[in-house]
Amino acid sequence: MSDLETFRAETRDWLEANCPAGVRGPMRSESDMIWGGRRAEFASDDHRLWLERMGARGWTAPEWPKEYGGGGLSREEAKVLASELRRIKAQPALNSFGVWMLGPALLQFGTEEQKQEFLPPIVRGEIRWCQGYSEPGAGSDLASIQTRAEDRGDHWIVNGQKVWTSYADKADWIFCLVRTDPEAPKHLGISFVLFDMATPGVSTRPITLISGKSPFCETFFDNVRVEKANLVGTLNRGWDVAKALLAHERTMIGAMGEHMSGRPLGQVAADAIGVDADGRLDEPMLRARIAELETDAAAFKLALERTGDLHKAGQAHPALASMLKYYGSELNKRRHELLMAAGGIDALEWEGERSRDGAIARDWLRTKANSIEGGTSEIQLNIIAKHLLRLPGA
């Protein structure tokens, strides 16, 4: 038996013994998502136990080094783990901006002290993070941020505002772009800092979307003290950190195009529309659209995997993240369009226990933001045209 086969057998045995029954199968609602943090809420004891067990093993960040709390797995071992988790239909043990975005940036730019302080709690789900990037006057043109950090010797005093800060009202800490040199060109003079959301002077205000719900907030900083020890990377060169983190964020958003939750689309449609004498969906056009989506999703999954391999080998083109973000966003929007079509009139229900308060319709509306958040689709296409396709004038 090869080393990888041995690892698969050991992983399968561990998962069978340690993955609780309550976290096997599709998520029933957003409340099943495990975010962790100081104020963590769990849908059940099984969800809490699942995070504790996976976090202790380092498998919430399987490829991070063991010295920082990660699993220390090779790329091939991580693929085996992912396949075994899919086999038993395990729900994610942790949803975390710390794992998806901040952690990779800290591994690349952080000091040893920062890695030791922040990475292990991220892996264990003890700290929930949010991202302080966009501002009312700096969204697509992110380098135009105006949030100021005034030098006070061993610390800064931060004043300003962020917007579209996902889950800011639930986060424990924030990774934030601030302007530390207002006289420098806009892409310079920016620094990347970390601070506790419980710091005096930090306040948040939720923003409600068309779906009636929203993870987004406005975030305000009024004379907030930020320690200089929490500067990540070089002073006034935070744009370097920001760009690296944006690549991880865009890949994360794009990956929504690959993740399918709930019942298969064909099954949802069959329940609503019925099947023909051969047991096929009794609506050939919709059947063809579902088949096309599933084919595209399978191809996208392979593209994600290949990009991960290239990244691990240090060969990934920086613009690949924009390609994944654009295509994954569009794929996720297509999936929810089809869920609306497959659900028939029932999918239009907005309230009530039967529809879980209109989950299908609200989720469909929410996907419209996929092509805006993390950089609009137009920006991603410009990046692809300029840096991948080398088109003239792009």
C-alpha positions in Angstrom: 0.0 0.0 0.0 1.4 3.4 -1.0 1.8 6.2 1.6 -1.1 8.1 0.0 -3.3 5.0 0.2 -2.3 4.5 3.9 -3.2 8.1 4.5 -6.6 7.7 2.9 -7.4 4.6 5.0 -6.3 6.4 8.2 -8.3 9.5 7.3 -11.4 7.5 6.5 -11.2 5.7 9.8 -10.7 9.0 11.7 -13.6 10.7 10.0 -15.9 7.8 10.6 -15.0 7.9 14.3 -15.0 11.7 14.7 -17.5 13.3 12.2 -20.8 13.5 14.1 -24.0 12.4 12.4 -25.5 15.9 12.7 -23.0 17.5 10.4 -23.3 14.8 7.6 -25.6 15.8 4.7 -26.5 19.1 3.2 -26.8 22.2 5.3 -30.5 22.9 6.1 -30.0 26.6 6.5 -27.4 29.3 7.0 -27.5 28.6 10.7 -25.7 25.3 10.0 -22.6 27.3 9.0 -19.8 27.3 11.6 -18.1 30.6 11.9 -16.5 30.2 15.3 -15.2 33.3 17.3 -15.6 34.6 20.8 -19.4 34.8 20.4 -19.8 31.6 18.4 -23.3 30.2 17.9 -23.8 26.6 16.9 -26.8 24.9 15.3 -26.2 21.9 17.5 -23.7 20.2 19.8 -22.6 18.2 16.8 -21.5 21.4 15.0 -19.6 22.6 18.0 -17.9 19.2 18.4 -17.0 19.0 14.7 -15.2 22.3 14.9 -13.3 21.3 18.0 -12.2 18.0 16.6 -11.1 19.3 13.2 -9.5 22.4 14.7 -7.5 20.3 17.1 -6.2 18.2 14.2 -5.4 21.3 12.2 -7.7 20.1 9.4 -9.6 23.4 9.2 -6.4 24.6 7.5 -4.9 21.3 6.3 -2.0 22.7 4.3 -0.8 25.2 6.8 2.4 24.3 8.7 1.9 22.4 12.0 3.9 24.9 13.9 1.1 27.4 13.3 -1.7 25.0 14.2 -2.3 23.7 10.7 -2.5 20.1 9.5 0.9 20.1 7.8 -0.5 18.1 4.9 1.0 17.9 1.4 -1.1 19.1 -1.5 -1.9 15.5 -2.4 -2.9 14.6 1.1 -5.2 17.6 1.3 -6.9 16.4 -1.9 -7.5 13.0 -0.2 -8.9 14.7 2.9 -11.2 16.8 0.7 -12.4 13.7 -1.2 -13.1 11.8 2.0 -15.1 14.7 3.4 -17.2 14.8 0.3 -17.7 11.0 0.5 -19.4 11.3 3.8 -21.1 14.5 2.9 -19.5 16.4 5.8 -20.4 20.0 6.2 -17.5 22.5 6.5 -16.0 22.5 10.0 -15.2 26.2 9.8 -16.1 29.1 7.6 -13.5 31.7 8.2 -12.1 34.9 6.5 -9.1 34.1 8.7 -8.5 30.8 6.9 -9.5 32.0 3.5 -7.9 35.4 3.4 -5.9 36.7 6.3 -4.0 33.4 7.1 -2.3 33.1 3.7 -1.3 36.8 3.9 0.2 36.3 7.3 2.1 33.3 6.2 3.6 35.4 3.4 4.1 38.8 5.0 3.6 38.4 8.8 6.4 38.3 11.4 7.1 35.1 13.3 5.4 36.7 16.4 2.3 37.5 14.4 2.1 34.0 13.0 2.4 32.5 16.4 -0.2 34.9 17.9 -2.9 34.8 15.2 -2.7 31.6 13.1 -3.4 28.9 15.7 -6.5 30.6 17.0 -7.7 31.0 13.4 -7.3 27.3 12.9 -9.2 26.5 16.0 -12.0 28.9 15.1 -11.5 31.0 18.3 -11.2 34.4 16.5 -13.6 35.6 13.8 -12.2 38.1 11.4 -13.7 40.7 9.0 -12.1 42.7 6.2 -11.8 46.5 6.3 -11.2 47.4 2.7 -14.0 49.3 0.8 -15.0 52.8 1.7 -17.8 55.1 0.5 -15.4 56.7 -2.0 -13.1 53.7 -2.6 -14.7 50.6 -3.9 -13.5 49.5 -7.3 -10.7 52.2 -6.9 -9.6 50.7 -3.6 -6.3 52.6 -3.5 -8.3 55.8 -3.0 -9.0 54.9 0.7 -9.1 57.9 3.1 -9.2 56.2 6.5 -6.3 57.8 8.3 -3.8 56.4 10.8 -2.0 59.2 12.7 1.4 58.3 14.2 1.5 58.5 18.0 4.9 56.9 18.6 4.2 53.3 19.6 0.7 53.3 18.2 -1.6 54.9 15.6 -4.9 56.7 16.1 -7.3 55.6 13.3 -10.2 57.6 12.1 -12.5 56.9 9.1 -15.2 54.6 7.7 -15.4 51.3 5.9 -18.5 49.9 4.0 -19.7 46.5 2.9 -17.7 45.0 5.8 -19.1 41.4 5.8 -20.1 40.3 9.3 -18.4 43.2 11.0 -21.1 43.2 13.7 -20.2 39.6 14.5 -16.4 39.7 14.1 -13.8 39.8 16.9 -10.9 41.3 14.9 -10.5 43.2 11.6 -7.7 43.3 9.0 -7.8 46.8 7.7 -6.2 49.1 5.1 -5.4 52.6 6.5 -3.5 55.6 5.0 -0.4 56.2 7.0 1.2 58.7 4.5 -1.4 61.1 3.0 1.3 62.8 0.9 2.4 59.6 -1.0 1.0 58.5 -4.3 -2.3 56.7 -3.7 -0.9 53.1 -4.1 1.8 54.0 -1.6 1.2 55.4 1.8 -1.2 52.6 2.7 -0.6 50.2 5.5 -2.2 46.8 6.5 -3.0 46.6 10.2 -4.9 44.3 12.6 -7.0 45.3 15.6 -9.7 44.1 17.9 -13.3 45.1 17.1 -13.9 45.6 20.8 -11.4 48.5 20.8 -13.0 51.8 22.0 -14.1 53.9 19.1 -15.2 51.0 16.8 -18.8 50.8 15.8 -20.9 49.0 13.2 -24.2 49.4 11.5 -25.8 46.6 9.4 -26.9 47.3 5.7 -30.0 45.5 4.6 -30.0 44.2 1.0 -32.9 43.6 -1.5 -33.1 40.0 -0.1 -34.2 41.4 3.2 -31.1 40.1 4.9 -27.4 41.0 4.7 -24.0 40.1 6.1 -22.8 43.6 5.3 -22.1 46.5 7.6 -20.9 50.1 7.7 -17.9 50.3 10.1 -16.8 53.4 11.8 -13.5 54.3 13.5 -13.4 57.2 15.9 -10.0 57.7 17.5 -9.2 54.0 17.5 -5.9 53.0 19.0 -3.9 50.5 16.9 -0.6 49.0 18.1 2.3 49.2 15.8 3.1 45.6 16.6 0.0 44.8 14.5 1.4 46.2 11.3 1.6 43.4 8.7 4.3 43.8 6.1 6.2 47.1 5.5 5.0 50.5 6.6 3.3 52.3 3.7 3.5 49.2 1.5 0.2 47.7 2.6 -0.9 47.6 -1.0 1.4 44.7 -1.6 -0.4 42.7 1.2 -3.8 43.9 0.0 -3.2 42.6 -3.6 -2.1 39.2 -2.3 -5.1 39.0 -0.1 -7.5 40.1 -2.8 -6.3 37.1 -4.9 -7.2 34.8 -2.1 -10.6 36.5 -1.6 -11.4 36.3 -5.3 -10.6 32.7 -5.4 -12.8 32.1 -2.3 -15.7 34.0 -4.0 -15.2 32.1 -7.2 -15.2 28.8 -5.4 -18.9 29.3 -4.6 -19.4 28.3 -8.2 -18.1 24.8 -7.4 -19.8 24.2 -4.1 -23.2 22.8 -4.4 -25.3 22.6 -1.2 -28.7 21.1 -0.6 -30.5 18.6 -2.9 -29.4 18.2 -6.5 -31.0 20.6 -9.0 -32.5 17.8 -11.0 -34.2 16.4 -7.9 -35.6 19.8 -7.0 -37.0 20.2 -10.5 -38.4 16.7 -10.6 -40.3 17.2 -7.4 -41.8 20.5 -8.7 -42.4 19.5 -12.4 -42.5 15.7 -12.4 -40.8 13.1 -14.6 -41.6 11.4 -17.9 -42.1 7.7 -18.6 -38.4 7.2 -18.6 -37.9 8.8 -15.2 -36.3 12.0 -16.7 -37.3 15.5 -15.8 -40.5 16.3 -17.8 -39.2 19.5 -19.2 -36.5 19.0 -21.8 -35.2 22.6 -22.0 -34.7 22.9 -18.2 -33.2 19.4 -18.2 -30.6 20.5 -20.8 -29.8 23.7 -18.8 -29.2 21.7 -15.6 -27.0 19.2 -17.5 -25.0 22.1 -19.0 -24.6 23.7 -15.5 -23.4 20.4 -14.0 -20.9 19.9 -16.8 -19.6 23.4 -16.4 -19.4 23.0 -12.6 -17.4 19.8 -13.0 -14.9 21.5 -15.4 -14.7 24.5 -13.0 -13.9 22.1 -10.1 -10.9 20.8 -12.1 -9.8 24.3 -12.9 -9.8 25.2 -9.2 -7.8 22.1 -8.4 -5.3 22.8 -11.1 -4.9 26.4 -10.0 -4.3 25.2 -6.5 -1.5 22.9 -7.7 0.0 25.8 -9.7 -0.1 28.1 -6.7 1.5 25.5 -4.4 4.3 25.1 -7.0 4.7 28.9 -7.2 3.7 28.8 -10.9 0.2 30.4 -10.7 -0.3 33.6 -12.8 -1.7 36.3 -10.5 -4.6 37.0 -12.9 -5.9 33.4 -12.5 -7.7 34.6 -9.3 -9.7 37.0 -11.4 -10.6 34.3 -13.9 -11.8 32.0 -11.1 -13.7 34.8 -9.4 -15.5 35.9 -12.6 -16.4 32.4 -13.8 -17.3 31.1 -10.3 -19.6 34.1 -9.6 -21.4 33.6 -12.9 -21.7 29.9 -12.3 -23.2 30.5 -8.9 -25.7 33.0 -10.3 -26.7 30.5 -13.0 -27.3 27.8 -10.4 -29.6 30.0 -8.4 -31.5 31.1 -11.5 -32.1 27.4 -12.2 -33.2 26.8 -8.7 -35.8 29.4 -9.1 -36.9 27.9 -12.4 -36.9 24.4 -11.0 -38.8 25.4 -7.9 -41.7 26.7 -9.9 -44.2 28.9 -8.2 -43.2 27.6 -4.8 -39.8 29.2 -5.3 -41.4 32.6 -5.2 -42.7 32.2 -1.7 -41.1 34.9 0.5 -42.2 33.9 4.0 -43.3 30.8 5.9 -41.9 27.7 7.4 -42.5 25.6 4.3 -40.0 27.7 2.2 -37.7 28.4 5.2 -38.7 32.1 4.9 -38.3 32.1 1.2 -34.7 30.8 1.2 -34.6 30.0 -2.5 -35.8 33.5 -3.5 -33.6 35.3 -1.0 -30.5 33.3 -1.9 -31.2 34.0 -5.6 -31.3 37.8 -4.9 -28.1 37.5 -2.8 -26.1 36.0 -5.6 -26.5 39.3 -7.6 -23.8 40.7 -5.3 -21.4 37.9 -6.3 -20.4 39.9 -9.4 -19.7 43.0 -7.3 -18.0 41.9 -4.1 -14.3 41.3 -4.2 -14.0 43.4 -7.3 -16.7 43.8 -10.0 -16.9 41.4 -12.9 -15.9 44.3 -15.2 -12.7 44.8 -13.3 -12.0 41.0 -13.4 -12.5 41.0 -17.2 -10.2 44.0 -17.5 -7.5 42.2 -15.5 -7.9 39.0 -17.6 -7.7 41.1 -20.9 -4.6 43.0 -19.8 -2.6 40.4 -17.9 -3.7 37.0 -19.4 -4.8 37.7 -22.9 -2.4 40.7 -23.4 -5.1 42.5 -25.5 -4.1 45.9 -26.9 -5.4 48.9 -25.1 -6.7 46.8 -22.2 
